[in-house]
Amino acid sequence: MPSGESSTVERTSFPINFTIVGGGLSGLACAIALRQAGHDVVVLERDEHISPGGPRGGCRLTPNMTKVLRQWGLLEEVHKRCSSIMNTVKFYKCEGDEFLGQHEYTDEVLKECGGGYWIFLSHEDLRAILYDAAVKAGAEIRTGCIVSSIEPETRTVTLASGETLTAGVIVGADGATGLVRKVVAGRELTRTPDGYVLFHTSLKAEHIPEVPEIRGGNVDDKAVFVRYADGFCVYSYPVNPDGDLAIHIYAPDDGEDGDWNGQPTVNVAGLVSGQAPWLDKLATLVPRAIRVRNFAHEDLDDWVHEASGHVVVVGDAAHPFPQGGLQTFGMLIEDAAVLGKVFSYLTEESQVANTLWGFQDVRQTRCRAVHKREVHRARLFTLKNGPEQEARDEALRSRKLEQWHGSDLGLYSLEEPRVLFAYDANEAGAEWWQTWGILRERARREKPVDKPVMVGVEVSIEANVS
Ligand SMILES: Cc1cc2nc3c(=O)[nH]c(=O)nc-3n(C[C@H](O)[C@H](O)[C@H](O)COP(=O)(O)OP(=O)(O)OC[C@H]3O[C@@H](n4cnc5c(N)ncnc54)[C@H](O)[C@@H]3O)c2cc1C
């Protein structure tokens, strides 16, 4: 089992007080990273309980994410609750149970990308692990606290109870439809239904022998199974050491709303009937599904509140990903790691705004690029039978997945590990400081400040020396 080693972390010489709105995965991850960087943290979460019970969900932890969890010293705890390590994605057609092809992430490739790996975990367990780690790191986490308004200029957060809190920085981790996102944008934001609904359900491991097709005929616990049908897809993966499966069914948008906080009310039989006998059988074995409608959200130009320079958004509040996205969790953990890293260099109050803009500089381009891939990937899941579906299936059958790179089906290519998995969030944050952070700091201190050439020369010498 991989060790839960943690890396040495820089700590600020100027601790400030962060108030984080939202104790979902992003808020808790930011709390860990900011505490590790030496800052004071209060998290305000409207849920009464961090683990409210109900459906446990499923999260895919990608190599770029497990790398951060290792640096935070959390992998040991994760390994007590997660699936075994995964290395393959297998594609089938529901119709005729045809095996289309597979994509394997070899040990060599993963090693080249910095040693991260794939594991899967229930959403509830991941949240509980992050919660425990945030508390252990010294964050104050207040549940049952609904944030009703924010005043960026005075950095004041007001709760529905009437209580007010003043912060050094307000971090909006309150999700895609949260309050802070609107405060940062300075207006209401739009979202539009975007093509599909994700239905989430689960299958106990003891039932897998009754529908072996869901694991390709045997309990192959090293693979994710993607099964395409006409306009929809059944996606399954284990989420704990027992091998219980999370099952996502991506189906065309039917006009009905729903989100992760909803009740599991959907009878899966109605979704899969007529596709394959084993799917009809599966529908009798799984609990009712949660309906999560997918929306395209307006892209935020800025993640930092411009006028105050002291409010920032992270995770889904900054960059809402398509539902069931592969990198949703990787991106929010990277956000947290970068935020913690850039704030570990803080030495005085006047640097706060620059540092928040630095966080945006480091994260926004990557998140936009990954978002684009995720939208495309989700579209492949719900292709109706026709020329595009045939091209997708043929590419899989040919097993020349690397040729997908650059084509309209450019997923699961060799480029993927290099672009996505090799990223090291800590290094990205440190690099920002060494290139731009120090530069801005010098420029701010020097009078007159408009000497770009001189400043650039000094900084490159400094960077080489360090
Ligand atoms: C309960 C739940 C279960 C989920 N399960 C899955 C899953 O199994 N698989 C999957 O792919 N995705 C799941 N998701 C979605 C996924 O967690 C998010 O898309 C992604 O993790 C982004 O996380 P986030 O922390 O940025 O935002 P969110 O997960 O949306 O978290 C935002 C948090 O902010 C809190 N909040 C919002 N407004 C306020 C306010 N005004 N005051 C105080 N607190 C506030 C919310 O209660 C929530 O805890 C789930 C989301 C939730 C909320």
The ligand as an SDF file (V2000), in Angstrom:
LIG
                    3D

 53 58  0  0  0  0  0  0  0  0999 V2000
  -24.1260   16.2220   -0.8570 C   0  0  0  0  0  0  0  0  0  0  0  0
  -23.3780   16.1580   -2.1680 C   0  0  0  0  0  0  0  0  0  0  0  0
  -23.0460   14.9130   -2.6870 C   0  0  0  0  0  0  0  0  0  0  0  0
  -22.3870   14.8400   -3.9160 C   0  0  0  0  0  0  0  0  0  0  0  0
  -22.0570   13.6100   -4.4140 N   0  0  0  0  0  0  0  0  0  0  0  0
  -21.3840   13.5300   -5.5890 C   0  0  0  0  0  0  0  0  0  0  0  0
  -20.9930   12.2740   -6.1220 C   0  0  0  0  0  0  0  0  0  0  0  0
  -21.2430   11.2560   -5.5290 O   0  0  0  0  0  0  0  0  0  0  0  0
  -20.3290   12.2500   -7.3130 N   0  0  0  0  0  0  0  0  0  0  0  0
  -20.0470   13.3790   -7.9930 C   0  0  0  0  0  0  0  0  0  0  0  0
  -19.4660   13.3010   -9.0800 O   0  0  0  0  0  0  0  0  0  0  0  0
  -20.3810   14.5880   -7.5080 N   0  0  0  0  0  0  0  0  0  0  0  0
  -21.0510   14.6960   -6.3210 C   0  0  0  0  0  0  0  0  0  0  0  0
  -21.3950   15.9150   -5.8250 N   0  0  0  0  0  0  0  0  0  0  0  0
  -20.9990   17.0900   -6.5570 C   0  0  0  0  0  0  0  0  0  0  0  0
  -19.5460   17.3930   -6.2700 C   0  0  0  0  0  0  0  0  0  0  0  0
  -19.2430   17.3050   -4.8780 O   0  0  0  0  0  0  0  0  0  0  0  0
  -19.2110   18.7750   -6.6880 C   0  0  0  0  0  0  0  0  0  0  0  0
  -19.5400   18.9290   -8.0410 O   0  0  0  0  0  0  0  0  0  0  0  0
  -17.7270   19.0280   -6.5670 C   0  0  0  0  0  0  0  0  0  0  0  0
  -17.1640   18.2520   -5.5700 O   0  0  0  0  0  0  0  0  0  0  0  0
  -17.4850   20.4530   -6.2210 C   0  0  0  0  0  0  0  0  0  0  0  0
  -17.3910   20.5850   -4.8330 O   0  0  0  0  0  0  0  0  0  0  0  0
  -17.5290   21.9960   -4.1640 P   0  0  0  0  0  0  0  0  0  0  0  0
  -17.1160   21.7910   -2.7560 O   0  0  0  0  0  0  0  0  0  0  0  0
  -16.8410   23.0280   -4.9860 O   0  0  0  0  0  0  0  0  0  0  0  0
  -19.0680   22.3120   -4.2690 O   0  0  0  0  0  0  0  0  0  0  0  0
  -20.2910   21.5450   -3.5620 P   0  0  0  0  0  0  0  0  0  0  0  0
  -20.0410   20.0910   -3.5140 O   0  0  0  0  0  0  0  0  0  0  0  0
  -21.4990   22.0210   -4.2660 O   0  0  0  0  0  0  0  0  0  0  0  0
  -20.2630   22.0960   -2.0620 O   0  0  0  0  0  0  0  0  0  0  0  0
  -20.7280   23.3800   -1.7270 C   0  0  0  0  0  0  0  0  0  0  0  0
  -20.9660   23.3830   -0.2310 C   0  0  0  0  0  0  0  0  0  0  0  0
  -21.3320   24.6940    0.1630 O   0  0  0  0  0  0  0  0  0  0  0  0
  -22.4490   24.6340    1.0300 C   0  0  0  0  0  0  0  0  0  0  0  0
  -23.1610   25.9080    0.8930 N   0  0  0  0  0  0  0  0  0  0  0  0
  -23.7890   26.3860   -0.2150 C   0  0  0  0  0  0  0  0  0  0  0  0
  -24.3300   27.5750    0.0260 N   0  0  0  0  0  0  0  0  0  0  0  0
  -24.0420   27.8710    1.3180 C   0  0  0  0  0  0  0  0  0  0  0  0
  -24.3370   28.9720    2.1550 C   0  0  0  0  0  0  0  0  0  0  0  0
  -25.0370   30.0260    1.6980 N   0  0  0  0  0  0  0  0  0  0  0  0
  -23.9010   28.9550    3.4290 N   0  0  0  0  0  0  0  0  0  0  0  0
  -23.1660   27.8980    3.9080 C   0  0  0  0  0  0  0  0  0  0  0  0
  -22.8770   26.8370    3.1630 N   0  0  0  0  0  0  0  0  0  0  0  0
  -23.2890   26.8150    1.8700 C   0  0  0  0  0  0  0  0  0  0  0  0
  -23.2270   23.4250    0.5460 C   0  0  0  0  0  0  0  0  0  0  0  0
  -24.0550   22.9180    1.5560 O   0  0  0  0  0  0  0  0  0  0  0  0
  -22.1180   22.4730    0.1650 C   0  0  0  0  0  0  0  0  0  0  0  0
  -21.7080   21.6730    1.2400 O   0  0  0  0  0  0  0  0  0  0  0  0
  -22.0630   16.0330   -4.6180 C   0  0  0  0  0  0  0  0  0  0  0  0
  -22.3990   17.2830   -4.0720 C   0  0  0  0  0  0  0  0  0  0  0  0
  -23.0360   17.3580   -2.8640 C   0  0  0  0  0  0  0  0  0  0  0  0
  -23.3920   18.7420   -2.2990 C   0  0  0  0  0  0  0  0  0  0  0  0
  1  2  1  0
  2  3  1  0
  2 52  2  0
  3  4  2  0
  4  5  1  0
  4 50  1  0
  5  6  2  0
  6  7  1  0
  6 13  1  0
  7  8  2  0
  7  9  1  0
  9 10  1  0
 10 11  2  0
 10 12  1  0
 12 13  2  0
 13 14  1  0
 14 15  1  0
 14 50  1  0
 15 16  1  0
 16 17  1  0
 16 18  1  0
 18 19  1  0
 18 20  1  0
 20 21  1  0
 20 22  1  0
 22 23  1  0
 23 24  1  0
 24 25  2  0
 24 26  1  0
 24 27  1  0
 27 28  1  0
 28 29  2  0
 28 30  1  0
 28 31  1  0
 31 32  1  0
 32 33  1  0
 33 34  1  0
 33 48  1  0
 34 35  1  0
 35 36  1  0
 35 46  1  0
 36 37  1  0
 36 45  1  0
 37 38  2  0
 38 39  1  0
 39 40  1  0
 39 45  2  0
 40 41  1  0
 40 42  2  0
 42 43  1  0
 43 44  2  0
 44 45  1  0
 46 47  1  0
 46 48  1  0
 48 49  1  0
 50 51  2  0
 51 52  1  0
 52 53  1  0
M  END
$$$$
